[in-house]
Amino acid sequence: MKTLSIIIPVYNEEKTLQKVLDYVRKVDIGPYKKEVIVVDDGSKDKSREILKKEKEFKIIFHKKNKGKGGAVKTGIEKAAGDYIVFHDADLEYDPADFKYMLPLMETDLVDIVIGSRFKGRPQYCFGKKKNVILLSYLGNMLLKWVWNILYKDNLSDTCPCYKLMRLKDLKSIKVNADGFVFDLEMMIKLRKKGKVFVEVPIHFKHRTFEEGKKIGAKDGWISLWYLIWFRFVKW
């Protein structure tokens, strides 16, 4: 039986953390085993207290905040599964989608399965939280447009949380970034190695800044700059 390593980076997520842990614990991912690694990135709220009570999952504590990328890299170092995926410690994503993403990895034709928030699911982009959702949607449209031009792709979502891949492929590259641009650097390096991406629609529930969302317009502009810069860097 193959194993899926689920890496959950945590930073000040006391409001949603326990629900996320319970959801991941109970979720059915089909004929695969789960290895769950939670990395607390120096939280200042009660997240650490919640994690200290967790007995089933592998818990790692950073003494100082290293950024999302730094937390994810710590999880990757400890992972031992066949496949790996990242899961944010909020309630925006539904881990039940893993069950439908994993079978695509059983073919040599696919290297990375991207869970797209926008592919075939326009109803998830608009709703009661129109302002922040529209900002996120437009930002992603700009990033995906630039990505598709630079890499001759046709992606609908360049910055989703869910990116499922083989652990050996991820460990074959070195990602230097520790912040939110970790994902971009990782994806670009894998793309430059000729890895094949495929997108599938996933369930997504947007949260506002008041609810704990941490990525804003500034992060979007930084991502755009890095997206262009990474394209022309010799690795």
Secondary structure by P-SEA (a helix, b strand, c coil): cbbbbbbbbbccccccaaaaaaaaaacccccbbbbbbbbbcccccaaaaaaaacccbbbbbbcccccaaaaaaaaaaaccccbbbbbcccccccccaaaaaaaaaccccccbbbbcccccccccccccaaaaaaaaaaaaaaaaaaaaaacccccccccccbbbbbccccccccccccccaaaaaaaaaaaaabbbbbbbbbbbbbbcccccccccaaaaaaaaaaaaaaaaccc
